Amino acid sequence: MALTFPNHSRSYDPGKQSIRFTGYDGVFEISVFVEVAILQAMTKERLSEEIHYLAAFDGLRAAIERHTSKTYSRRRRATVVLTKADIK
């Protein structure tokens, strides 16, 4: 089954320097962490605060969801950590 993203909530995790959001594989919830470095690479901007990270994530959400789906299809786990290597 394909990964879907019906829940649009997201949050910033300062300890992991990531944006966290949720995807679903059927009834299974998949936690996704997107490293802040990805957002900086994709926007080519220097982001420094939570509000900037979340705004960048919101603007790039469709692309991030596509990269997350590709990464998840290669290694199906309950947690996906999207790194810069996954977006190349």
PDB file of N, CA, C and O in Angstrom, chain B, residues numbered from 101:
ATOM      1  N   MET B 101       0.851  -1.186   0.000  1.00  0.00           N
ATOM      2  CA  MET B 101       0.000   0.000   0.000  1.00  0.00           C
ATOM      3  C   MET B 101       0.890   1.240   0.000  1.00  0.00           C
ATOM      4  O   MET B 101       1.981   1.229   0.570  1.00  0.00           O
ATOM      5  N   ALA B 102       0.429   2.283  -0.627  1.00  0.00           N
ATOM      6  CA  ALA B 102       1.192   3.533  -0.717  1.00  0.00           C
ATOM      7  C   ALA B 102       1.098   4.324   0.581  1.00  0.00           C
ATOM      8  O   ALA B 102       0.106   4.242   1.306  1.00  0.00           O
ATOM      9  N   LEU B 103       2.124   5.074   0.855  1.00  0.00           N
ATOM     10  CA  LEU B 103       2.150   5.945   2.017  1.00  0.00           C
ATOM     11  C   LEU B 103       1.283   7.168   1.731  1.00  0.00           C
ATOM     12  O   LEU B 103       1.399   7.773   0.665  1.00  0.00           O
ATOM     13  N   THR B 104       0.420   7.534   2.671  1.00  0.00           N
ATOM     14  CA  THR B 104      -0.445   8.710   2.514  1.00  0.00           C
ATOM     15  C   THR B 104      -0.191   9.674   3.669  1.00  0.00           C
ATOM     16  O   THR B 104       0.361   9.300   4.704  1.00  0.00           O
ATOM     17  N   PHE B 105      -0.608  10.923   3.466  1.00  0.00           N
ATOM     18  CA  PHE B 105      -0.350  11.979   4.446  1.00  0.00           C
ATOM     19  C   PHE B 105      -1.619  12.804   4.693  1.00  0.00           C
ATOM     20  O   PHE B 105      -1.650  13.991   4.367  1.00  0.00           O
ATOM     21  N   PRO B 106      -2.657  12.199   5.259  1.00  0.00           N
ATOM     22  CA  PRO B 106      -3.910  12.933   5.451  1.00  0.00           C
ATOM     23  C   PRO B 106      -3.864  13.960   6.586  1.00  0.00           C
ATOM     24  O   PRO B 106      -4.659  14.900   6.602  1.00  0.00           O
ATOM     25  N   ASN B 107      -2.951  13.787   7.522  1.00  0.00           N
ATOM     26  CA  ASN B 107      -2.853  14.685   8.669  1.00  0.00           C
ATOM     27  C   ASN B 107      -1.791  15.740   8.366  1.00  0.00           C
ATOM     28  O   ASN B 107      -0.623  15.401   8.174  1.00  0.00           O
ATOM     29  N   HIS B 108      -2.178  16.999   8.320  1.00  0.00           N
ATOM     30  CA  HIS B 108      -1.241  18.064   7.940  1.00  0.00           C
ATOM     31  C   HIS B 108      -0.517  18.703   9.116  1.00  0.00           C
ATOM     32  O   HIS B 108       0.187  19.697   8.939  1.00  0.00           O
ATOM     33  N   SER B 109      -0.678  18.146  10.314  1.00  0.00           N
ATOM     34  CA  SER B 109       0.041  18.726  11.445  1.00  0.00           C
ATOM     35  C   SER B 109       1.518  18.358  11.363  1.00  0.00           C
ATOM     36  O   SER B 109       1.887  17.313  10.827  1.00  0.00           O
ATOM     37  N   ARG B 110       2.339  19.226  11.898  1.00  0.00           N
ATOM     38  CA  ARG B 110       3.782  19.017  11.945  1.00  0.00           C
ATOM     39  C   ARG B 110       4.302  19.795  13.124  1.00  0.00           C
ATOM     40  O   ARG B 110       3.659  20.732  13.597  1.00  0.00           O
ATOM     41  N   SER B 111       5.478  19.404  13.601  1.00  0.00           N
ATOM     42  CA  SER B 111       6.076  20.107  14.729  1.00  0.00           C
ATOM     43  C   SER B 111       7.586  20.089  14.591  1.00  0.00           C
ATOM     44  O   SER B 111       8.159  19.247  13.899  1.00  0.00           O
ATOM     45  N   TYR B 112       8.208  21.029  15.260  1.00  0.00           N
ATOM     46  CA  TYR B 112       9.662  21.126  15.244  1.00  0.00           C
ATOM     47  C   TYR B 112      10.211  20.426  16.476  1.00  0.00           C
ATOM     48  O   TYR B 112       9.718  20.638  17.584  1.00  0.00           O
ATOM     49  N   ASP B 113      11.225  19.598  16.292  1.00  0.00           N
ATOM     50  CA  ASP B 113      11.889  18.901  17.395  1.00  0.00           C
ATOM     51  C   ASP B 113      13.306  19.476  17.503  1.00  0.00           C
ATOM     52  O   ASP B 113      14.184  19.108  16.722  1.00  0.00           O
ATOM     53  N   PRO B 114      13.532  20.377  18.467  1.00  0.00           N
ATOM     54  CA  PRO B 114      14.847  21.016  18.565  1.00  0.00           C
ATOM     55  C   PRO B 114      15.967  20.030  18.908  1.00  0.00           C
ATOM     56  O   PRO B 114      17.105  20.228  18.484  1.00  0.00           O
ATOM     57  N   GLY B 115      15.672  18.994  19.651  1.00  0.00           N
ATOM     58  CA  GLY B 115      16.683  18.006  20.012  1.00  0.00           C
ATOM     59  C   GLY B 115      17.200  17.244  18.808  1.00  0.00           C
ATOM     60  O   GLY B 115      18.386  16.923  18.732  1.00  0.00           O
ATOM     61  N   LYS B 116      16.321  16.956  17.874  1.00  0.00           N
ATOM     62  CA  LYS B 116      16.706  16.221  16.666  1.00  0.00           C
ATOM     63  C   LYS B 116      16.969  17.144  15.486  1.00  0.00           C
ATOM     64  O   LYS B 116      17.356  16.688  14.410  1.00  0.00           O
ATOM     65  N   GLN B 117      16.758  18.451  15.689  1.00  0.00           N
ATOM     66  CA  GLN B 117      16.902  19.416  14.604  1.00  0.00           C
ATOM     67  C   GLN B 117      16.120  18.949  13.373  1.00  0.00           C
ATOM     68  O   GLN B 117      16.644  18.888  12.260  1.00  0.00           O
ATOM     69  N   SER B 118      14.848  18.622  13.616  1.00  0.00           N
ATOM     70  CA  SER B 118      13.989  18.050  12.580  1.00  0.00           C
ATOM     71  C   SER B 118      12.570  18.557  12.699  1.00  0.00           C
ATOM     72  O   SER B 118      12.128  19.029  13.747  1.00  0.00           O
ATOM     73  N   ILE B 119      11.868  18.437  11.573  1.00  0.00           N
ATOM     74  CA  ILE B 119      10.426  18.627  11.562  1.00  0.00           C
ATOM     75  C   ILE B 119       9.822  17.235  11.596  1.00  0.00           C
ATOM     76  O   ILE B 119      10.225  16.355  10.835  1.00  0.00           O
ATOM     77  N   ARG B 120       8.854  17.039  12.485  1.00  0.00           N
ATOM     78  CA  ARG B 120       8.193  15.744  12.611  1.00  0.00           C
ATOM     79  C   ARG B 120       6.795  15.848  12.044  1.00  0.00           C
ATOM     80  O   ARG B 120       6.074  16.809  12.309  1.00  0.00           O
ATOM     81  N   PHE B 121       6.414  14.839  11.250  1.00  0.00           N
ATOM     82  CA  PHE B 121       5.041  14.733  10.791  1.00  0.00           C
ATOM     83  C   PHE B 121       4.708  13.252  10.638  1.00  0.00           C
ATOM     84  O   PHE B 121       5.558  12.395  10.876  1.00  0.00           O
ATOM     85  N   THR B 122       3.483  12.954  10.246  1.00  0.00           N
ATOM     86  CA  THR B 122       3.018  11.571  10.235  1.00  0.00           C
ATOM     87  C   THR B 122       2.496  11.176   8.870  1.00  0.00           C
ATOM     88  O   THR B 122       1.822  11.952   8.192  1.00  0.00           O
ATOM     89  N   GLY B 123       2.818   9.961   8.483  1.00  0.00           N
ATOM     90  CA  GLY B 123       2.260   9.347   7.287  1.00  0.00           C
ATOM     91  C   GLY B 123       1.553   8.066   7.683  1.00  0.00           C
ATOM     92  O   GLY B 123       1.680   7.610   8.819  1.00  0.00           O
ATOM     93  N   TYR B 124       0.813   7.485   6.758  1.00  0.00           N
ATOM     94  CA  TYR B 124       0.085   6.243   7.047  1.00  0.00           C
ATOM     95  C   TYR B 124       0.261   5.255   5.908  1.00  0.00           C
ATOM     96  O   TYR B 124       0.126   5.593   4.732  1.00  0.00           O
ATOM     97  N   ASP B 125       0.564   4.035   6.291  1.00  0.00           N
ATOM     98  CA  ASP B 125       0.621   2.908   5.369  1.00  0.00           C
ATOM     99  C   ASP B 125      -0.543   2.021   5.763  1.00  0.00           C
ATOM    100  O   ASP B 125      -0.411   1.151   6.624  1.00  0.00           O
ATOM    101  N   GLY B 126      -1.690   2.248   5.126  1.00  0.00           N
ATOM    102  CA  GLY B 126      -2.911   1.568   5.552  1.00  0.00           C
ATOM    103  C   GLY B 126      -3.271   2.059   6.942  1.00  0.00           C
ATOM    104  O   GLY B 126      -3.476   3.257   7.143  1.00  0.00           O
ATOM    105  N   VAL B 127      -3.352   1.143   7.908  1.00  0.00           N
ATOM    106  CA  VAL B 127      -3.694   1.513   9.283  1.00  0.00           C
ATOM    107  C   VAL B 127      -2.461   1.786  10.136  1.00  0.00           C
ATOM    108  O   VAL B 127      -2.586   2.173  11.298  1.00  0.00           O
ATOM    109  N   PHE B 128      -1.265   1.587   9.566  1.00  0.00           N
ATOM    110  CA  PHE B 128      -0.031   1.768  10.323  1.00  0.00           C
ATOM    111  C   PHE B 128       0.452   3.208  10.246  1.00  0.00           C
ATOM    112  O   PHE B 128       0.607   3.769   9.161  1.00  0.00           O
ATOM    113  N   GLU B 129       0.687   3.798  11.415  1.00  0.00           N
ATOM    114  CA  GLU B 129       1.188   5.163  11.495  1.00  0.00           C
ATOM    115  C   GLU B 129       2.708   5.157  11.350  1.00  0.00           C
ATOM    116  O   GLU B 129       3.397   4.377  12.006  1.00  0.00           O
ATOM    117  N   ILE B 130       3.219   6.020  10.498  1.00  0.00           N
ATOM    118  CA  ILE B 130       4.645   6.123  10.236  1.00  0.00           C
ATOM    119  C   ILE B 130       5.112   7.505  10.690  1.00  0.00           C
ATOM    120  O   ILE B 130       4.626   8.519  10.189  1.00  0.00           O
ATOM    121  N   SER B 131       6.045   7.550  11.629  1.00  0.00           N
ATOM    122  CA  SER B 131       6.619   8.821  12.087  1.00  0.00           C
ATOM    123  C   SER B 131       7.720   9.232  11.128  1.00  0.00           C
ATOM    124  O   SER B 131       8.580   8.427  10.770  1.00  0.00           O
ATOM    125  N   VAL B 132       7.687  10.487  10.716  1.00  0.00           N
ATOM    126  CA  VAL B 132       8.671  10.994   9.758  1.00  0.00           C
ATOM    127  C   VAL B 132       9.392  12.183  10.382  1.00  0.00           C
ATOM    128  O   VAL B 132       8.770  13.098  10.922  1.00  0.00           O
ATOM    129  N   PHE B 133      10.721  12.144  10.293  1.00  0.00           N
ATOM    130  CA  PHE B 133      11.552  13.253  10.757  1.00  0.00           C
ATOM    131  C   PHE B 133      12.330  13.781   9.565  1.00  0.00           C
ATOM    132  O   PHE B 133      13.030  13.026   8.890  1.00  0.00           O
ATOM    133  N   VAL B 134      12.210  15.078   9.303  1.00  0.00           N
ATOM    134  CA  VAL B 134      12.896  15.731   8.194  1.00  0.00           C
ATOM    135  C   VAL B 134      13.970  16.631   8.791  1.00  0.00           C
ATOM    136  O   VAL B 134      13.663  17.586   9.504  1.00  0.00           O
ATOM    137  N   GLU B 135      15.223  16.324   8.498  1.00  0.00           N
ATOM    138  CA  GLU B 135      16.319  17.123   9.037  1.00  0.00           C
ATOM    139  C   GLU B 135      16.243  18.565   8.526  1.00  0.00           C
ATOM    140  O   GLU B 135      15.927  18.807   7.361  1.00  0.00           O
ATOM    141  N   VAL B 136      16.532  19.502   9.403  1.00  0.00           N
ATOM    142  CA  VAL B 136      16.509  20.920   9.047  1.00  0.00           C
ATOM    143  C   VAL B 136      17.465  21.201   7.885  1.00  0.00           C
ATOM    144  O   VAL B 136      17.200  22.085   7.070  1.00  0.00           O
ATOM    145  N   ALA B 137      18.549  20.474   7.804  1.00  0.00           N
ATOM    146  CA  ALA B 137      19.521  20.671   6.721  1.00  0.00           C
ATOM    147  C   ALA B 137      18.869  20.490   5.348  1.00  0.00           C
ATOM    148  O   ALA B 137      19.269  21.146   4.386  1.00  0.00           O
ATOM    149  N   ILE B 138      17.885  19.621   5.249  1.00  0.00           N
ATOM    150  CA  ILE B 138      17.163  19.422   3.980  1.00  0.00           C
ATOM    151  C   ILE B 138      16.432  20.698   3.589  1.00  0.00           C
ATOM    152  O   ILE B 138      16.471  21.122   2.434  1.00  0.00           O
ATOM    153  N   LEU B 139      15.771  21.296   4.557  1.00  0.00           N
ATOM    154  CA  LEU B 139      15.016  22.519   4.281  1.00  0.00           C
ATOM    155  C   LEU B 139      15.954  23.624   3.813  1.00  0.00           C
ATOM    156  O   LEU B 139      15.631  24.367   2.887  1.00  0.00           O
ATOM    157  N   GLN B 140      17.110  23.730   4.449  1.00  0.00           N
ATOM    158  CA  GLN B 140      18.079  24.747   4.049  1.00  0.00           C
ATOM    159  C   GLN B 140      18.607  24.464   2.646  1.00  0.00           C
ATOM    160  O   GLN B 140      18.788  25.390   1.856  1.00  0.00           O
ATOM    161  N   ALA B 141      18.855  23.200   2.330  1.00  0.00           N
ATOM    162  CA  ALA B 141      19.354  22.839   1.000  1.00  0.00           C
ATOM    163  C   ALA B 141      18.303  23.091  -0.080  1.00  0.00           C
ATOM    164  O   ALA B 141      18.626  23.570  -1.167  1.00  0.00           O
ATOM    165  N   MET B 142      17.061  22.772   0.218  1.00  0.00           N
ATOM    166  CA  MET B 142      16.004  22.915  -0.783  1.00  0.00           C
ATOM    167  C   MET B 142      15.609  24.374  -1.002  1.00  0.00           C
ATOM    168  O   MET B 142      15.223  24.747  -2.111  1.00  0.00           O
ATOM    169  N   THR B 143      15.698  25.197   0.032  1.00  0.00           N
ATOM    170  CA  THR B 143      15.322  26.604  -0.110  1.00  0.00           C
ATOM    171  C   THR B 143      16.522  27.474  -0.435  1.00  0.00           C
ATOM    172  O   THR B 143      16.375  28.610  -0.885  1.00  0.00           O
ATOM    173  N   LYS B 144      17.714  26.933  -0.204  1.00  0.00           N
ATOM    174  CA  LYS B 144      18.965  27.684  -0.396  1.00  0.00           C
ATOM    175  C   LYS B 144      18.998  28.941   0.464  1.00  0.00           C
ATOM    176  O   LYS B 144      19.580  29.958   0.086  1.00  0.00           O
ATOM    177  N   GLU B 145      18.360  28.849   1.629  1.00  0.00           N
ATOM    178  CA  GLU B 145      18.335  29.965   2.574  1.00  0.00           C
ATOM    179  C   GLU B 145      18.919  29.511   3.898  1.00  0.00           C
ATOM    180  O   GLU B 145      18.916  28.321   4.212  1.00  0.00           O
ATOM    181  N   ARG B 146      19.407  30.437   4.652  1.00  0.00           N
ATOM    182  CA  ARG B 146      19.915  30.157   6.000  1.00  0.00           C
ATOM    183  C   ARG B 146      18.744  30.301   6.956  1.00  0.00           C
ATOM    184  O   ARG B 146      18.295  31.414   7.233  1.00  0.00           O
ATOM    185  N   LEU B 147      18.257  29.200   7.452  1.00  0.00           N
ATOM    186  CA  LEU B 147      17.124  29.194   8.379  1.00  0.00           C
ATOM    187  C   LEU B 147      17.662  29.057   9.798  1.00  0.00           C
ATOM    188  O   LEU B 147      18.593  28.287  10.037  1.00  0.00           O
ATOM    189  N   SER B 148      17.085  29.795  10.736  1.00  0.00           N
ATOM    190  CA  SER B 148      17.665  29.772  12.079  1.00  0.00           C
ATOM    191  C   SER B 148      16.654  29.638  13.217  1.00  0.00           C
ATOM    192  O   SER B 148      17.051  29.474  14.371  1.00  0.00           O
ATOM    193  N   GLU B 149      15.375  29.704  12.919  1.00  0.00           N
ATOM    194  CA  GLU B 149      14.379  29.652  13.987  1.00  0.00           C
ATOM    195  C   GLU B 149      13.240  28.711  13.620  1.00  0.00           C
ATOM    196  O   GLU B 149      12.994  28.431  12.447  1.00  0.00           O
ATOM    197  N   GLU B 150      12.557  28.235  14.642  1.00  0.00           N
ATOM    198  CA  GLU B 150      11.454  27.296  14.446  1.00  0.00           C
ATOM    199  C   GLU B 150      10.430  27.805  13.444  1.00  0.00           C
ATOM    200  O   GLU B 150       9.982  27.048  12.584  1.00  0.00           O
ATOM    201  N   ILE B 151      10.058  29.062  13.538  1.00  0.00           N
ATOM    202  CA  ILE B 151       9.044  29.608  12.629  1.00  0.00           C
ATOM    203  C   ILE B 151       9.509  29.535  11.173  1.00  0.00           C
ATOM    204  O   ILE B 151       8.699  29.304  10.276  1.00  0.00           O
ATOM    205  N   HIS B 152      10.801  29.728  10.938  1.00  0.00           N
ATOM    206  CA  HIS B 152      11.350  29.639   9.581  1.00  0.00           C
ATOM    207  C   HIS B 152      11.378  28.192   9.100  1.00  0.00           C
ATOM    208  O   HIS B 152      11.072  27.915   7.940  1.00  0.00           O
ATOM    209  N   TYR B 153      11.744  27.269   9.987  1.00  0.00           N
ATOM    210  CA  TYR B 153      11.764  25.852   9.623  1.00  0.00           C
ATOM    211  C   TYR B 153      10.366  25.378   9.226  1.00  0.00           C
ATOM    212  O   TYR B 153      10.194  24.695   8.216  1.00  0.00           O
ATOM    213  N   LEU B 154       9.377  25.746  10.029  1.00  0.00           N
ATOM    214  CA  LEU B 154       8.006  25.307   9.747  1.00  0.00           C
ATOM    215  C   LEU B 154       7.472  25.937   8.465  1.00  0.00           C
ATOM    216  O   LEU B 154       6.779  25.274   7.693  1.00  0.00           O
ATOM    217  N   ALA B 155       7.786  27.208   8.231  1.00  0.00           N
ATOM    218  CA  ALA B 155       7.334  27.871   7.001  1.00  0.00           C
ATOM    219  C   ALA B 155       7.984  27.229   5.780  1.00  0.00           C
ATOM    220  O   ALA B 155       7.320  27.011   4.766  1.00  0.00           O
ATOM    221  N   ALA B 156       9.273  26.928   5.871  1.00  0.00           N
ATOM    222  CA  ALA B 156       9.966  26.271   4.761  1.00  0.00           C
ATOM    223  C   ALA B 156       9.368  24.887   4.516  1.00  0.00           C
ATOM    224  O   ALA B 156       9.144  24.503   3.368  1.00  0.00           O
ATOM    225  N   PHE B 157       9.113  24.146   5.577  1.00  0.00           N
ATOM    226  CA  PHE B 157       8.508  22.820   5.447  1.00  0.00           C
ATOM    227  C   PHE B 157       7.155  22.928   4.750  1.00  0.00           C
ATOM    228  O   PHE B 157       6.865  22.161   3.832  1.00  0.00           O
ATOM    229  N   ASP B 158       6.336  23.870   5.182  1.00  0.00           N
ATOM    230  CA  ASP B 158       5.005  24.035   4.583  1.00  0.00           C
ATOM    231  C   ASP B 158       5.105  24.317   3.084  1.00  0.00           C
ATOM    232  O   ASP B 158       4.324  23.781   2.298  1.00  0.00           O
ATOM    233  N   GLY B 159       6.052  25.147   2.691  1.00  0.00           N
ATOM    234  CA  GLY B 159       6.216  25.473   1.285  1.00  0.00           C
ATOM    235  C   GLY B 159       6.750  24.315   0.445  1.00  0.00           C
ATOM    236  O   GLY B 159       6.505  24.243  -0.759  1.00  0.00           O
ATOM    237  N   LEU B 160       7.474  23.422   1.090  1.00  0.00           N
ATOM    238  CA  LEU B 160       8.086  22.284   0.395  1.00  0.00           C
ATOM    239  C   LEU B 160       7.373  20.963   0.658  1.00  0.00           C
ATOM    240  O   LEU B 160       7.850  19.904   0.249  1.00  0.00           O
ATOM    241  N   ARG B 161       6.248  21.023   1.328  1.00  0.00           N
ATOM    242  CA  ARG B 161       5.584  19.801   1.803  1.00  0.00           C
ATOM    243  C   ARG B 161       5.347  18.764   0.704  1.00  0.00           C
ATOM    244  O   ARG B 161       5.629  17.584   0.916  1.00  0.00           O
ATOM    245  N   ALA B 162       4.847  19.158  -0.439  1.00  0.00           N
ATOM    246  CA  ALA B 162       4.556  18.192  -1.507  1.00  0.00           C
ATOM    247  C   ALA B 162       5.831  17.453  -1.933  1.00  0.00           C
ATOM    248  O   ALA B 162       5.819  16.233  -2.090  1.00  0.00           O
ATOM    249  N   ALA B 163       6.922  18.192  -2.118  1.00  0.00           N
ATOM    250  CA  ALA B 163       8.189  17.562  -2.498  1.00  0.00           C
ATOM    251  C   ALA B 163       8.711  16.658  -1.378  1.00  0.00           C
ATOM    252  O   ALA B 163       9.208  15.564  -1.642  1.00  0.00           O
ATOM    253  N   ILE B 164       8.598  17.109  -0.145  1.00  0.00           N
ATOM    254  CA  ILE B 164       9.060  16.310   0.988  1.00  0.00           C
ATOM    255  C   ILE B 164       8.252  15.019   1.094  1.00  0.00           C
ATOM    256  O   ILE B 164       8.814  13.958   1.364  1.00  0.00           O
ATOM    257  N   GLU B 165       6.952  15.100   0.887  1.00  0.00           N
ATOM    258  CA  GLU B 165       6.119  13.891   0.925  1.00  0.00           C
ATOM    259  C   GLU B 165       6.525  12.910  -0.171  1.00  0.00           C
ATOM    260  O   GLU B 165       6.537  11.700   0.058  1.00  0.00           O
ATOM    261  N   ARG B 166       6.857  13.416  -1.360  1.00  0.00           N
ATOM    262  CA  ARG B 166       7.317  12.522  -2.444  1.00  0.00           C
ATOM    263  C   ARG B 166       8.626  11.831  -2.061  1.00  0.00           C
ATOM    264  O   ARG B 166       8.772  10.623  -2.246  1.00  0.00           O
ATOM    265  N   HIS B 167       9.571  12.598  -1.529  1.00  0.00           N
ATOM    266  CA  HIS B 167      10.843  12.009  -1.108  1.00  0.00           C
ATOM    267  C   HIS B 167      10.641  11.014   0.037  1.00  0.00           C
ATOM    268  O   HIS B 167      11.305   9.979   0.088  1.00  0.00           O
ATOM    269  N   THR B 168       9.733  11.327   0.944  1.00  0.00           N
ATOM    270  CA  THR B 168       9.440  10.421   2.054  1.00  0.00           C
ATOM    271  C   THR B 168       8.875   9.116   1.533  1.00  0.00           C
ATOM    272  O   THR B 168       9.275   8.044   1.987  1.00  0.00           O
ATOM    273  N   SER B 169       7.952   9.189   0.588  1.00  0.00           N
ATOM    274  CA  SER B 169       7.355   7.969   0.016  1.00  0.00           C
ATOM    275  C   SER B 169       8.417   7.098  -0.655  1.00  0.00           C
ATOM    276  O   SER B 169       8.413   5.878  -0.496  1.00  0.00           O
ATOM    277  N   LYS B 170       9.323   7.722  -1.402  1.00  0.00           N
ATOM    278  CA  LYS B 170      10.397   6.966  -2.064  1.00  0.00           C
ATOM    279  C   LYS B 170      11.301   6.300  -1.032  1.00  0.00           C
ATOM    280  O   LYS B 170      11.647   5.126  -1.163  1.00  0.00           O
ATOM    281  N   THR B 171      11.679   7.056  -0.009  1.00  0.00           N
ATOM    282  CA  THR B 171      12.549   6.518   1.032  1.00  0.00           C
ATOM    283  C   THR B 171      11.854   5.386   1.780  1.00  0.00           C
ATOM    284  O   THR B 171      12.465   4.354   2.055  1.00  0.00           O
ATOM    285  N   TYR B 172      10.597   5.575   2.103  1.00  0.00           N
ATOM    286  CA  TYR B 172       9.840   4.549   2.822  1.00  0.00           C
ATOM    287  C   TYR B 172       9.703   3.274   1.990  1.00  0.00           C
ATOM    288  O   TYR B 172       9.771   2.173   2.536  1.00  0.00           O
ATOM    289  N   SER B 173       9.514   3.407   0.703  1.00  0.00           N
ATOM    290  CA  SER B 173       9.344   2.223  -0.143  1.00  0.00           C
ATOM    291  C   SER B 173      10.621   1.373  -0.184  1.00  0.00           C
ATOM    292  O   SER B 173      10.548   0.163  -0.400  1.00  0.00           O
ATOM    293  N   ARG B 174      11.786   1.992   0.022  1.00  0.00           N
ATOM    294  CA  ARG B 174      13.052   1.256   0.039  1.00  0.00           C
ATOM    295  C   ARG B 174      13.301   0.552   1.367  1.00  0.00           C
ATOM    296  O   ARG B 174      13.891  -0.528   1.397  1.00  0.00           O
ATOM    297  N   ARG B 175      12.855   1.156   2.458  1.00  0.00           N
ATOM    298  CA  ARG B 175      13.081   0.567   3.780  1.00  0.00           C
ATOM    299  C   ARG B 175      11.867   0.832   4.666  1.00  0.00           C
ATOM    300  O   ARG B 175      11.796   1.834   5.376  1.00  0.00           O
ATOM    301  N   ARG B 176      10.943  -0.073   4.602  1.00  0.00           N
ATOM    302  CA  ARG B 176       9.671   0.063   5.324  1.00  0.00           C
ATOM    303  C   ARG B 176       9.887  -0.107   6.824  1.00  0.00           C
ATOM    304  O   ARG B 176      10.107  -1.212   7.321  1.00  0.00           O
ATOM    305  N   ARG B 177       9.818   1.013   7.522  1.00  0.00           N
ATOM    306  CA  ARG B 177       9.973   1.006   8.976  1.00  0.00           C
ATOM    307  C   ARG B 177       8.939   1.943   9.576  1.00  0.00           C
ATOM    308  O   ARG B 177       8.361   2.774   8.875  1.00  0.00           O
ATOM    309  N   ALA B 178       8.710   1.808  10.862  1.00  0.00           N
ATOM    310  CA  ALA B 178       7.723   2.649  11.547  1.00  0.00           C
ATOM    311  C   ALA B 178       8.195   4.090  11.697  1.00  0.00           C
ATOM    312  O   ALA B 178       7.395   4.983  11.975  1.00  0.00           O
ATOM    313  N   THR B 179       9.497   4.316  11.513  1.00  0.00           N
ATOM    314  CA  THR B 179      10.056   5.662  11.583  1.00  0.00           C
ATOM    315  C   THR B 179      10.934   5.889  10.354  1.00  0.00           C
ATOM    316  O   THR B 179      11.774   5.058  10.009  1.00  0.00           O
ATOM    317  N   VAL B 180      10.725   7.017   9.711  1.00  0.00           N
ATOM    318  CA  VAL B 180      11.543   7.405   8.559  1.00  0.00           C
ATOM    319  C   VAL B 180      12.268   8.694   8.945  1.00  0.00           C
ATOM    320  O   VAL B 180      11.647   9.661   9.385  1.00  0.00           O
ATOM    321  N   VAL B 181      13.592   8.691   8.772  1.00  0.00           N
ATOM    322  CA  VAL B 181      14.372   9.905   8.980  1.00  0.00           C
ATOM    323  C   VAL B 181      14.857  10.316   7.599  1.00  0.00           C
ATOM    324  O   VAL B 181      15.689   9.641   6.994  1.00  0.00           O
ATOM    325  N   LEU B 182      14.333  11.415   7.115  1.00  0.00           N
ATOM    326  CA  LEU B 182      14.697  11.917   5.794  1.00  0.00           C
ATOM    327  C   LEU B 182      15.939  12.787   5.926  1.00  0.00           C
ATOM    328  O   LEU B 182      15.929  13.787   6.643  1.00  0.00           O
ATOM    329  N   THR B 183      17.012  12.404   5.228  1.00  0.00           N
ATOM    330  CA  THR B 183      18.277  13.126   5.290  1.00  0.00           C
ATOM    331  C   THR B 183      18.567  13.757   3.924  1.00  0.00           C
ATOM    332  O   THR B 183      17.848  13.518   2.953  1.00  0.00           O
ATOM    333  N   LYS B 184      19.620  14.557   3.865  1.00  0.00           N
ATOM    334  CA  LYS B 184      19.994  15.181   2.586  1.00  0.00           C
ATOM    335  C   LYS B 184      20.283  14.146   1.518  1.00  0.00           C
ATOM    336  O   LYS B 184      20.025  14.389   0.339  1.00  0.00           O
ATOM    337  N   ALA B 185      20.813  13.000   1.905  1.00  0.00           N
ATOM    338  CA  ALA B 185      21.109  11.926   0.936  1.00  0.00           C
ATOM    339  C   ALA B 185      19.834  11.395   0.271  1.00  0.00           C
ATOM    340  O   ALA B 185      19.889  10.898  -0.854  1.00  0.00           O
ATOM    341  N   ASP B 186      18.705  11.493   0.945  1.00  0.00           N
ATOM    342  CA  ASP B 186      17.437  10.986   0.407  1.00  0.00           C
ATOM    343  C   ASP B 186      16.811  11.909  -0.627  1.00  0.00           C
ATOM    344  O   ASP B 186      15.921  11.484  -1.363  1.00  0.00           O
ATOM    345  N   ILE B 187      17.248  13.153  -0.702  1.00  0.00           N
ATOM    346  CA  ILE B 187      16.610  14.083  -1.648  1.00  0.00           C
ATOM    347  C   ILE B 187      17.405  14.287  -2.915  1.00  0.00           C
ATOM    348  O   ILE B 187      17.023  15.105  -3.752  1.00  0.00           O
ATOM    349  N   LYS B 188      18.492  13.574  -3.078  1.00  0.00           N
ATOM    350  CA  LYS B 188      19.316  13.726  -4.288  1.00  0.00           C
ATOM    351  C   LYS B 188      18.835  12.803  -5.373  1.00  0.00           C
ATOM    352  O   LYS B 188      19.402  12.786  -6.465  1.00  0.00           O
TER     353      LYS B 188
END
